Amino acid sequence: MVRVRALNMKLDNGNSPEVAGAKVTVNDKTFPEVDFVYRLTKNVSAELVLTYPQKHDVSLQGVKIGTLKHLPPMLLAQYQFAPGQTFNPYVGAGLNYTRFMDAKLPSGITTDKDSFGLALQLGFDVEIGKNLYLNVDYKKVNIEADVKVAGAKLTTFKVDPDLISVGIGWRF
């Protein structure tokens, strides 16, 4: 199956670090994504989730101080409860790899380049035509990066987004 979805990334800025008493936050975003699902057994599938690099604004106490791009592919194992049925709910778990790139932050401030974290998933497919499915999906992902000033760790920024997506899938 191949799916194309609109994904809303809601970042957990409640975990955001403080710098000199001011909160650092990153903006939420909606963007397209594509995923590929390969059935391994009747109920177990592997899903690869891809998108293009995403750019976010970084703010300190509500004032934009820079931008950060990241590329967040995921690989998940899914258990599908009713494959071949009109309504097929599933759960999944896997690994998220986030590559941080093209950070434009105040002079001397850097972040880690890589983050590995757990990704958990709930979703369902509803058949709406021959080999055509409506998909609704929720993922909770662990993404974090150390923030450094002149090479020394200042804090850890925990993004930990909720990802809610809706799209269309084609089974072949």
Buried (B, 14 or more C-beta within 10 A) or exposed (E): BEBBBEBBBEBBBEEBBEBEEBBBBBBEBEBEBBBEBEBEEEEEBBBBBEBEEBBBEBBBEEEEBBBBBBBBBBBBBBBBEEBEEEEBBBBBEBBBBBEBEEBEBEEEBBBBEEBEBEBBBEBBBBBEEEEEBBBBBEBBBBBBBEBBBEEEEBBEBBBBBBBBBEBBBEBE
